[in-house]
Amino acid sequence: MNPIWIIFIGIALLSYIVQANLNSKFKKYSEIPVGGGMTGRDVAEKMLRDHGIYDVKVTCVEGHLTDHYNPANHTVNLSRDVYSSCSVAAAAVAAHECGHAVQHATAYGPLRMRSSLVPVVSFASKYVSWILLIGILCVESFPGILLFGIGLFAMSTLFSFITLPVEINASKRALVWLDKSGITSSYNQRDAESALRSAAYTYVVAALSSLATLVYYVMIYLGRRD
């Protein structure tokens, strides 16, 4: 078997394990309450206020683990399970997303770099699959098409790796604030840390998967005359 396929299979299995672990941790920590009965929404609004951020709105969105910060319209969007829950998991996720809002407000370097790549990555996500397919089919006659597709995919891979420090930093900000504000205690601070660490692993696997795929396309390009 080609070594690259072994890598793909390994990453697929790792992705399944990481996602299963995340769901398990979220379910477990969703049953552990935080002191004061604060919901995810309450936690998010307090963290924003404590950092002097008043132009960001906290909203509720549908879906499971669909929580995200949108810098375009200044909103922290929490899934229903997080928005109205008084659990450690909800507090950790809400604080993490607000960590991105704090990054935005303080012009955090990696976040600014990632934001600058969004237009290119958005274009790539729509067309790169077709460009790569056409490039592979026409690699002998028009290798430039595949090379162009590889370039677009490389931007997506770069985006995945820049995302890692952004997510890790947002979690660090969240954990420091949760502890300092007294929302988590010595009994459940580690639970919040465990939940966010499990979420971070999904970004690591995604970056490795993107890198392996990029290497695969590069190998096709370099071996076109073999």
C-alpha positions as a Markdown table, in Angstrom:
| # | Residue | x | y | z |
|---|---|---|---|---|
| 1 | Met | 0.0 | 0.0 | 0.0 |
| 2 | Asn | 1.2 | 3.5 | -0.8 |
| 3 | Pro | 2.5 | 5.2 | 2.3 |
| 4 | Ile | 0.4 | 8.3 | 1.7 |
| 5 | Trp | -2.8 | 6.2 | 1.9 |
| 6 | Ile | -1.6 | 4.7 | 5.2 |
| 7 | Ile | -1.2 | 8.3 | 6.5 |
| 8 | Phe | -4.7 | 9.1 | 5.2 |
| 9 | Ile | -6.2 | 6.1 | 7.0 |
| 10 | Gly | -4.3 | 6.9 | 10.1 |
| 11 | Ile | -5.5 | 10.5 | 10.1 |
| 12 | Ala | -9.1 | 9.4 | 9.5 |
| 13 | Leu | -9.0 | 7.0 | 12.5 |
| 14 | Leu | -7.4 | 9.7 | 14.6 |
| 15 | Ser | -10.1 | 12.2 | 13.5 |
| 16 | Tyr | -12.8 | 9.8 | 14.5 |
| 17 | Ile | -11.2 | 9.2 | 17.9 |
| 18 | Val | -10.7 | 12.9 | 18.6 |
| 19 | Gln | -14.3 | 13.7 | 17.6 |
| 20 | Ala | -15.7 | 10.9 | 19.7 |
| 21 | Asn | -13.6 | 12.1 | 22.7 |
| 22 | Leu | -14.8 | 15.7 | 22.2 |
| 23 | Asn | -18.5 | 14.6 | 22.2 |
| 24 | Ser | -17.9 | 12.4 | 25.3 |
| 25 | Lys | -16.1 | 15.2 | 27.2 |
| 26 | Phe | -18.8 | 17.7 | 26.3 |
| 27 | Lys | -21.6 | 15.4 | 27.4 |
| 28 | Lys | -19.8 | 14.6 | 30.7 |
| 29 | Tyr | -19.0 | 18.2 | 31.5 |
| 30 | Ser | -22.4 | 19.4 | 30.5 |
| 31 | Glu | -23.7 | 17.6 | 33.6 |
| 32 | Ile | -21.3 | 19.5 | 36.0 |
| 33 | Pro | -22.8 | 22.8 | 37.1 |
| 34 | Val | -20.8 | 26.0 | 37.7 |
| 35 | Gly | -21.3 | 28.2 | 40.8 |
| 36 | Gly | -23.8 | 31.0 | 40.7 |
| 37 | Gly | -26.0 | 29.3 | 38.1 |
| 38 | Met | -24.6 | 31.4 | 35.2 |
| 39 | Thr | -25.6 | 30.2 | 31.7 |
| 40 | Gly | -23.3 | 30.3 | 28.7 |
| 41 | Arg | -24.9 | 33.6 | 27.7 |
| 42 | Asp | -24.2 | 35.1 | 31.2 |
| 43 | Val | -20.6 | 33.9 | 31.1 |
| 44 | Ala | -20.1 | 35.4 | 27.6 |
| 45 | Glu | -21.6 | 38.7 | 28.5 |
| 46 | Lys | -19.6 | 39.0 | 31.7 |
| 47 | Met | -16.3 | 38.2 | 30.0 |
| 48 | Leu | -17.0 | 40.7 | 27.3 |
| 49 | Arg | -17.8 | 43.4 | 29.9 |
| 50 | Asp | -14.8 | 42.5 | 32.1 |
| 51 | His | -12.6 | 43.1 | 29.0 |
| 52 | Gly | -14.3 | 46.4 | 28.2 |
| 53 | Ile | -16.0 | 45.1 | 25.1 |
| 54 | Tyr | -19.5 | 46.5 | 24.6 |
| 55 | Asp | -20.0 | 46.3 | 20.8 |
| 56 | Val | -20.2 | 42.5 | 20.6 |
| 57 | Lys | -23.6 | 40.8 | 20.9 |
| 58 | Val | -24.2 | 37.3 | 22.2 |
| 59 | Thr | -26.6 | 35.3 | 20.1 |
| 60 | Cys | -28.1 | 31.8 | 20.1 |
| 61 | Val | -27.7 | 29.6 | 17.0 |
| 62 | Glu | -28.9 | 26.1 | 16.1 |
| 63 | Gly | -26.8 | 23.0 | 15.9 |
| 64 | His | -24.4 | 21.0 | 18.1 |
| 65 | Leu | -21.0 | 22.6 | 18.9 |
| 66 | Thr | -21.7 | 25.3 | 16.3 |
| 67 | Asp | -20.3 | 28.0 | 18.6 |
| 68 | His | -18.2 | 30.7 | 16.9 |
| 69 | Tyr | -17.2 | 34.3 | 16.9 |
| 70 | Asn | -18.0 | 36.3 | 13.9 |
| 71 | Pro | -15.7 | 39.4 | 13.6 |
| 72 | Ala | -17.7 | 40.7 | 10.6 |
| 73 | Asn | -20.8 | 41.5 | 12.6 |
| 74 | His | -19.3 | 41.5 | 16.1 |
| 75 | Thr | -21.3 | 38.6 | 17.4 |
| 76 | Val | -20.5 | 35.7 | 19.7 |
| 77 | Asn | -22.7 | 32.9 | 18.5 |
| 78 | Leu | -23.5 | 30.1 | 21.0 |
| 79 | Ser | -25.3 | 26.9 | 20.2 |
| 80 | Arg | -28.5 | 26.3 | 22.2 |
| 81 | Asp | -26.8 | 23.7 | 24.4 |
| 82 | Val | -24.2 | 26.3 | 25.5 |
| 83 | Tyr | -26.4 | 29.4 | 25.4 |
| 84 | Ser | -28.9 | 28.3 | 28.1 |
| 85 | Ser | -26.8 | 25.7 | 30.0 |
| 86 | Cys | -25.3 | 26.4 | 33.5 |
| 87 | Ser | -22.6 | 23.7 | 33.1 |
| 88 | Val | -18.8 | 23.8 | 33.1 |
| 89 | Ala | -18.8 | 22.8 | 29.4 |
| 90 | Ala | -21.0 | 25.7 | 28.5 |
| 91 | Ala | -18.9 | 28.2 | 30.5 |
| 92 | Ala | -15.7 | 26.9 | 28.9 |
| 93 | Val | -17.1 | 27.1 | 25.3 |
| 94 | Ala | -18.7 | 30.6 | 25.9 |
| 95 | Ala | -15.5 | 32.0 | 27.4 |
| 96 | His | -13.4 | 30.5 | 24.5 |
| 97 | Glu | -15.5 | 32.2 | 21.9 |
| 98 | Cys | -15.2 | 35.5 | 23.8 |
| 99 | Gly | -11.5 | 34.9 | 23.8 |
| 100 | His | -11.7 | 35.4 | 20.1 |
| 101 | Ala | -13.6 | 38.7 | 20.6 |
| 102 | Val | -10.8 | 39.8 | 23.0 |
| 103 | Gln | -8.2 | 38.8 | 20.3 |
| 104 | His | -10.1 | 40.9 | 17.8 |
| 105 | Ala | -10.3 | 43.9 | 20.2 |
| 106 | Thr | -6.6 | 43.7 | 20.9 |
| 107 | Ala | -5.5 | 43.1 | 17.3 |
| 108 | Tyr | -4.0 | 39.8 | 18.1 |
| 109 | Gly | -1.4 | 39.0 | 15.3 |
| 110 | Pro | -2.3 | 35.5 | 14.3 |
| 111 | Leu | -6.0 | 36.3 | 14.2 |
| 112 | Arg | -5.4 | 39.3 | 11.9 |
| 113 | Met | -3.3 | 37.0 | 9.6 |
| 114 | Arg | -6.0 | 34.4 | 9.5 |
| 115 | Ser | -8.6 | 37.0 | 8.8 |
| 116 | Ser | -6.5 | 38.3 | 5.8 |
| 117 | Leu | -6.6 | 34.8 | 4.3 |
| 118 | Val | -10.4 | 34.4 | 4.5 |
| 119 | Pro | -11.2 | 35.8 | 1.0 |
| 120 | Val | -8.6 | 33.5 | -0.6 |
| 121 | Val | -9.8 | 30.5 | 1.4 |
| 122 | Ser | -13.4 | 31.2 | 0.7 |
| 123 | Phe | -12.6 | 31.3 | -3.1 |
| 124 | Ala | -10.5 | 28.1 | -2.8 |
| 125 | Ser | -13.3 | 26.2 | -0.9 |
| 126 | Lys | -15.7 | 26.8 | -3.8 |
| 127 | Tyr | -13.5 | 25.9 | -6.7 |
| 128 | Val | -10.3 | 24.1 | -5.6 |
| 129 | Ser | -11.8 | 20.6 | -5.8 |
| 130 | Trp | -12.8 | 21.1 | -9.5 |
| 131 | Ile | -9.5 | 22.8 | -10.3 |
| 132 | Leu | -7.5 | 19.9 | -8.8 |
| 133 | Leu | -9.7 | 17.3 | -10.6 |
| 134 | Ile | -9.2 | 19.0 | -13.9 |
| 135 | Gly | -5.6 | 19.4 | -13.2 |
| 136 | Ile | -5.1 | 15.7 | -12.4 |
| 137 | Leu | -7.0 | 14.7 | -15.6 |
| 138 | Cys | -4.9 | 17.1 | -17.7 |
| 139 | Val | -1.6 | 16.9 | -15.8 |
| 140 | Glu | 0.4 | 15.7 | -18.8 |
| 141 | Ser | -0.9 | 18.4 | -21.2 |
| 142 | Phe | -1.6 | 21.3 | -18.9 |
| 143 | Pro | 0.4 | 20.8 | -15.6 |
| 144 | Gly | -0.1 | 24.5 | -14.8 |
| 145 | Ile | -3.8 | 23.8 | -13.9 |
| 146 | Leu | -2.8 | 21.3 | -11.2 |
| 147 | Leu | -0.1 | 23.6 | -10.0 |
| 148 | Phe | -2.6 | 26.4 | -9.6 |
| 149 | Gly | -4.9 | 24.1 | -7.7 |
| 150 | Ile | -2.0 | 23.1 | -5.4 |
| 151 | Gly | -1.4 | 26.8 | -4.7 |
| 152 | Leu | -5.0 | 27.4 | -3.7 |
| 153 | Phe | -5.0 | 24.3 | -1.5 |
| 154 | Ala | -1.7 | 25.4 | 0.1 |
| 155 | Met | -3.5 | 28.6 | 1.2 |
| 156 | Ser | -6.2 | 26.5 | 2.9 |
| 157 | Thr | -3.5 | 24.4 | 4.6 |
| 158 | Leu | -1.7 | 27.6 | 5.8 |
| 159 | Phe | -5.1 | 28.8 | 7.1 |
| 160 | Ser | -5.5 | 25.5 | 9.1 |
| 161 | Phe | -2.1 | 25.9 | 10.7 |
| 162 | Ile | -2.5 | 29.6 | 11.5 |
| 163 | Thr | -5.8 | 28.6 | 13.2 |
| 164 | Leu | -3.9 | 26.5 | 15.8 |
| 165 | Pro | -2.3 | 29.4 | 17.7 |
| 166 | Val | -5.5 | 31.4 | 17.4 |
| 167 | Glu | -7.6 | 28.6 | 19.0 |
| 168 | Ile | -5.0 | 27.8 | 21.7 |
| 169 | Asn | -4.6 | 31.4 | 22.7 |
| 170 | Ala | -8.4 | 31.9 | 22.9 |
| 171 | Ser | -8.6 | 28.9 | 25.2 |
| 172 | Lys | -5.8 | 30.2 | 27.4 |
| 173 | Arg | -7.5 | 33.6 | 27.7 |
| 174 | Ala | -10.7 | 31.8 | 28.6 |
| 175 | Leu | -9.2 | 29.6 | 31.3 |
| 176 | Val | -7.3 | 32.4 | 32.9 |
| 177 | Trp | -10.5 | 34.5 | 33.0 |
| 178 | Leu | -12.7 | 31.7 | 34.3 |
| 179 | Asp | -10.4 | 31.1 | 37.2 |
| 180 | Lys | -9.8 | 34.7 | 38.0 |
| 181 | Ser | -13.5 | 35.6 | 37.9 |
| 182 | Gly | -14.4 | 32.7 | 40.1 |
| 183 | Ile | -16.8 | 31.2 | 37.7 |
| 184 | Thr | -14.8 | 27.9 | 37.9 |
| 185 | Ser | -13.4 | 26.6 | 41.1 |
| 186 | Ser | -10.5 | 24.4 | 42.1 |
| 187 | Tyr | -12.9 | 21.5 | 41.7 |
| 188 | Asn | -13.9 | 22.1 | 38.1 |
| 189 | Gln | -11.2 | 24.3 | 36.5 |
| 190 | Arg | -9.5 | 21.2 | 35.3 |
| 191 | Asp | -12.8 | 20.0 | 33.7 |
| 192 | Ala | -13.0 | 23.3 | 31.7 |
| 193 | Glu | -9.3 | 22.9 | 30.7 |
| 194 | Ser | -10.0 | 19.3 | 29.6 |
| 195 | Ala | -13.0 | 20.3 | 27.5 |
| 196 | Leu | -11.1 | 23.0 | 25.7 |
| 197 | Arg | -8.1 | 20.8 | 25.1 |
| 198 | Ser | -10.3 | 18.2 | 23.5 |
| 199 | Ala | -11.7 | 20.8 | 21.2 |
| 200 | Ala | -8.2 | 22.0 | 20.3 |
| 201 | Tyr | -7.2 | 18.5 | 19.2 |
| 202 | Thr | -9.8 | 18.7 | 16.4 |
| 203 | Tyr | -8.0 | 21.6 | 14.9 |
| 204 | Val | -4.7 | 19.8 | 15.1 |
| 205 | Val | -6.1 | 16.8 | 13.2 |
| 206 | Ala | -7.7 | 19.0 | 10.6 |
| 207 | Ala | -4.3 | 20.8 | 10.0 |
| 208 | Leu | -2.5 | 17.5 | 9.7 |
| 209 | Ser | -5.1 | 16.1 | 7.3 |
| 210 | Ser | -4.9 | 19.2 | 5.1 |
| 211 | Leu | -1.1 | 18.9 | 5.0 |
| 212 | Ala | -1.2 | 15.2 | 4.1 |
| 213 | Thr | -3.6 | 16.0 | 1.3 |
| 214 | Leu | -1.4 | 18.8 | 0.0 |
| 215 | Val | 1.6 | 16.5 | -0.1 |
| 216 | Tyr | -0.5 | 14.0 | -2.0 |
| 217 | Tyr | -1.3 | 16.5 | -4.8 |
| 218 | Val | 2.3 | 17.7 | -4.9 |
| 219 | Met | 3.4 | 14.1 | -5.4 |
| 220 | Ile | 1.0 | 13.7 | -8.3 |
| 221 | Tyr | 2.4 | 16.9 | -9.9 |
| 222 | Leu | 6.1 | 15.9 | -9.4 |
| 223 | Gly | 5.5 | 12.4 | -10.7 |
| 224 | Arg | 3.5 | 13.4 | -13.8 |
| 225 | Arg | 6.3 | 12.3 | -16.1 |
| 226 | Asp | 7.2 | 9.1 | -14.3 |
